[in-house]
């Protein structure tokens, strides 16, 4: 069952299903973060290509207040043809390596 669909900053429809949402919730700090996950995919600070899998995009958005202090929310999206699905999402200290796909202007 689909939890939500959103149009990503790179123009792909991205889906979060119940199975992946349960996986995300294995990180206890991700409770009540569904709106931020949507926001990060739709309006990220930057998008990078995974160094391990070129069909995976990493969406980052910095939040000054989170359950774990100031952190980036990272949403990992696998792109298949014209659509994508969320693999996982979690807070992280920094943006990982990977080719820059899109960056918000200052």
Order of alpha helices (4+ residues) and beta strands (2+ residues): beta-beta-alpha-alpha-beta-beta-beta-beta-beta
